[in-house]
Every structure is written in C-alpha cells, then in structure tokens.
C-alpha cells in the first residue's frame, strides 16, 4: 500500500466549501449515531515566545479511517527567525482496517474550512428563514471563512462588523465587498453591530464578555466560534438564560467552550443544553421552534470534522490522480 502526500496547494485545489459543509454535516451525524471514537485532544504549551501545539485524534467507523491532526499557533517569531508561518497544521490518515498510513496532508487550510462550514451548518439548522443581516465581532481570517461558508446556505444582504483593530476592520470591509459584493458597515461600537444582527458571529481571541445580553434582539442566531479553551470568552453569560443552546460536543463545550461560563456562574445547568447539533441534523431533536427564539451554537471544533473533510480531500485526490504516492512501509 502506498502513502499519498498532499501539499497545501494540492489541498486547496481538491475541495470546495460546498463539499466541506457536506463533510461537516456527515461528521456531526456520525458523532451522534455512535459511529465515532474521539479522545479528548491534547495540548502542549511551549515556553514564550513560542506558542502551543494541539493534537486531535478521531476514528470514524463509517469510513474506517483514523485521523490525527497536529496544529500549532502563536509562534510569533517563526516568520522572521525560521521563515515559517506562525501556525501550521498536518493531518495523518490511517486505514483503520490495518492501521497503515494512507495519507499525509497539509492541514493548515482544513481547520479554517471546517470551522467556517460548522457555522453554516448551524445557520441551516437554527437561523430564522428570513435572516438577511450578519454581524461579525472580529474580522480576521475565520470571520472571512464564516462569510464564505454562510453565503453558500443563505442570501446575505448586509454585514455589520466590529473589530478592536481599525486596520483589520478596514481590510475586512474591502475584501468582503470585493469578493462577495455584500455591503459591510463598519460599526462604531460592538453594541451598534450586535443590535443589527439576524445572525451574530464571534471569532475573536477574547478573554472577557464582548457581547452583552441586552444588545441581542429576539430571533438572533449566535455562532460562537472563538472560545475553544479555558480562559477565552466572548459572550455575556446572561445571554444563555433565555436562549436555546446547541453545541457540537457537550463534553467539550462544558469544559472549554463558551458554555462553561454560564455553567460556572450557575446561570444554567447541563440540563439546559438543548442538545448537540448532530441530534438536530438526525431529527432526534428539534431546531428553531419560533421566530422570537434566540439560538446559540457553541462550537469548539472536533476531530471528526477533520476526519470527514480530509477523507473527502483524499478521495478527490485519488479520483483525480493528485499528489505524490510513495512507499512508506516495506512489504
């Protein structure tokens, strides 16, 4: 059996956002059908000025593939000292029938793509059908990826955006309007931005409440992306008191997601979590029930999303004769 090597440029040519959205839906359904083994991910925090590296491992019984992703971030000296990006990703795919290494692929694009797709999947399941306005708190790369994905599942008429960095905000406006033709309003305050939202996206590295409960209007769907470890926070915990809360993984979100904060403050209990998004996609639980509901999707990201997305890329590569095959194991 030969191993396939896929570089970053290969990966970018082998997948489109529509495919990724489908792969993420597949991941959530497999997870809530008892078809996934997914240990807690591990992190190693290295001494400053270095950052951290995370390892996410998942076994999907549907496709019989084991995936392992190593992703690093926060290495601020890499560009100047080593000529490398500040964050990198690598994915290994193993054939679960024999544990042979099927593929080594660049993983730097996949995390962004599947995270953006997760937001779009939640919009399909939980947003009001008449939603047209998006607010983005944070305007970095993932904020752009959310727009890229959500425009695949709904017609966006206007975007309100806020960022603590005016230059980043200005670049976001220019890029989004140029690429998608959607007008972007640079809000003068977080409050102004949030009050206009039909769909509210938070994609910051915030460590405190950025969005206050009284700003969120009835019927808003919130896509909470930025909080994926203890210490991060974007939402006022009071928002959760009267909202329908859906998570990607209850075990992860209650320990390191945005959901941890209202639980810690005893504003909600675990019983107040409506369910996992895979349960809604499978029809086991209902999604939005009326136009006035505030819905929250707390996404911490799961290894099974990397699994289904990277397997889709691998299959596309094999079908199209992409990448480099080499003998990794002697027969």
N, C-alpha and C positions, 0 to 999 in steps of 0.2 A: 504494500500500500504506500502510495506517495503522499507527501505533505505539500499543501498549497501555501505559497507565500503571496500575500496581497499587501501592496504598499498603499499609502494614503491616496495617491492619485487613482489607483485601481478601485478602492472602496468608493470614492466619490462618483465614479462612473457606473457603478454597479447597483445603485439604489436610488430611488426617488422617494419623496416624502409620503406619497400615497401608499407605497409599499411598506414604509416604516409604520404608518398608522395601522395598517392591517396586521403587521407583525406584533405591535404592542397590544392590540386587541386580542390577538391569539395568545400572547403571554399572560394577560390578565385572566382569560378564560381557563387556560391550563392551570394556573395557580389556584383558582377557586374550584377546580374539578379534581383536586387531589393528585395531579399529574406532575408535580414539581417538588424537588428537594432543593432547598435553598438555605444553607447555613448563614448565620449572621456574618456580615462582612467584617473584615479585619482592617485596621489602620495602623500604620507606623508613622509617628510624628518625629521628624528628624530635627536636630538642633538648628536654630536660626543661624544664618538667613535662609536655610533650606526649609522646605515645606513638609508635605505629607504624601504618603502613597497608600492607596486603598486597594484591597483585593476582594473581588466579588465572584462567588462560585455558584453555579446553578446546574442542576440536572433536569432535563425535560424528557419525561417518559413518552411524550407524543412523538418527538423527532429522534429520540435515542441519541441525543448529543449532550455532552457535558461541556460547559463553557467556563472559562476563567478570565476575568478582566483585571488587569493591573492598571490603575490610573493615578497619576501624580499631579500635584498642583502646588502653587505657592513658591516655586523655585525662582525667586526674583532675579537672582544673579545668572541664571542659565544663559540668557541671550548674549550678555557681554562677556562672561567668563568662558562658557563652553560652546557658544554658538548653537544653543538648543532652545526649544520653546520652554516657557515657564511651567507648562504642564503637558504631559504626554500620556498616551494610552496604548495598551497592547492587549489583544484578545487571542486566546488559545482555544481551539475547538478539538474535543476528543470524541471519538466514536465510542459510545457507551457500551457497545456490544463486545469490544475488545480493549478499549482504552488506548487505542493507537491515536497519535496526534494527526488530525485531519488538516488543520489549517492554523497558520499564524497570520494575523492581520492587524493592520494599524487600527487602533481603537479610538483615536482622538476625535473622529467625526461622529462615531456611533453614539457616544454619551449625549452629545448635544441633540442629535437627530431623534433619539428615542425619548428624550426628556421633552422635547417640543411636541412630539407625537402624543405623549401622555396627556398633555394639556388639551390637545384637540379631541382625544377620545373622551375626556371628561366633559368638554363642551357639547359633544354629540349626545351624551347621556344625561346631562344635568342643566344645561343652559336653557333659558326661555327660547322658544322657537322664533320669537320676533326680535331677538337681540341683534343689535347692529353696531353698538359702540363698545370699544375696548379701551380700558385704561391699563397702562403699563407703569408700574412702580419699579424703577430700574430699567436701564436702556442699553445693557451690554449685549454680549453675544447670545445668551439664552433668551433674552427678551425678543431679539430678532427671530430666533428659532421658533418661539411660540407663535409669532405672527405668520411665519412661513407655514407652520402646520395648521393653524386655525383657519387660515384663508382657504384651505383645502376642504373644510367642512361647513363653512358659513360665509355669507357675504358681509364683509366688514365695510362699513360706510365711513367711520371716523375713529381716530385713535387719539386719546389724551395721554400724555406721557409726562413723567416727572423723574428727575434724577438729581442726586446731590452734586453731580459734576456737570456744569453747564456745557462744557465742550462735548462730553459724551452725549448729552441730550440733543445738542445741535446736530451732531453726526448721525444720530438715530433718525431724526426728522428727515434729514437729507436722503439717507439711504432707503428708508421705508417708502417715502414718497416717490423716489426714483424707481425703485424695484417693483412696487405694488400699485402705485398710483392712488394710494389711500392718504387723505389729508391727515397730518399729525399736528395736534395743538400742543404746544409746549406750555404746560400748566404752570401758573405762578406759585402753586403750593400743592402739597400732597392732597389736602382737603379738596381743592378745586378739581383735581384729577379724579379722585375717588367718587365724588358726587355725580359725575357724568357716566359712570361705568354701568353697562349691562353685564360686561364680563371684566373682572378685575384680575390682573396677572401681577404677581410679586416675584421678582427674580433677583433679589439683592443678596448681599452677604450681611444683612442687618443683624444686630445683636440687641435690638430693642423694638418696641412697638412702633411701627411706621404708619399703620392704618388704624384709625380709631373707629370704634363701633358706631358712633353717631353719624359718621360720614357715609356709611354703606346703606344704600337705598333698598327697599323691598324688591325682590326679584333678581338681585345681583347673583351671579355665579362667580365664585372666587377660585382661582387656580393658584395655590400656594406652592411655589417651587423652591424658594431659596433656602428653606430650613431643612437641612439633612443631617444635622448633628447637634448635640447638646451645646448650648451657648448661643446658637443662632435663633433669631426671632424676627418676624415681620408684622404679625397681626396682634391687635388688642385682643387678649383672651376673652373679653366680654362679647366679641362677635359670635363666639361659639354657643353662647347661651340660648339663642333663639334661631339657630341655623341647622340645616340638615348636613351632617358631617359624613363625608365619604372619603376613604383612604385607599392607598394602593395596598398597604400591608399594615394590619392592626399592630402586629408585634413591633414593626419598625417605627411606625408613626407615634406610638405611645411612648417609645423610648428616646427617639432622637428627631422626631418631626415637629411641625407646628402644633400638633395635637398635645404634645407634652405639656405645654404652658397652661392651657385651661384645666388640664387634669391636675397639674401640680398645685394650682390655685383653688382646686375643688369647685370650679365653676361648672364642670361637667364630670361625669363618671364614664368608665368604659362602656357602660350600658347605653350611654347617649350617642355612641358612634353608630350611625345608621348601618354601615356595612363597608365592605371592600368593593371596589369598582367592578371587579370581575363578577361578583354576585349580581350586580345590576345588568351587566352585559349578558349574563346567562339567564336572566329573567327570574332569578331566585329572590330578588328584592326589587322594589320599585325605585325609579329615579325621581325626577321632579314631579310633584303632585299638583302644584298650582302656580300661578303667575307671580304670587307675592313671596314665595319661599326664597330665603337666602340659602344658597347651597355652597358648600366648601369642599374642594378636592385637595387633600393634603397628600403630596407626592414626595416620597423620599428616594425613589428610584430603586429598582430591584434587578437582581442578576438575571432573572428570567426574561426581562426586556432585552438585555444584551444578547441573551441566548437566541431568542427568536429572530432578532434583527440580524445578527451576524450569520446565522444559518441561512437566512434569505439571501444575504450577500454571497455566501459560499456557493449556494445552489446556482445563483445567477452566474457566478464566475465559471463554474464547471460547464454550464449550458453554453456560455459564450466563449469558452477557451481563453479566459483571462488569467493573469497572474503567472507565477513560476512554480512548477512542480519539481520537487527534489526528494531524494531518498534520505529519510531521517533515521529510519531503523533498518539495520541489515537483516535480511531474511534468514 
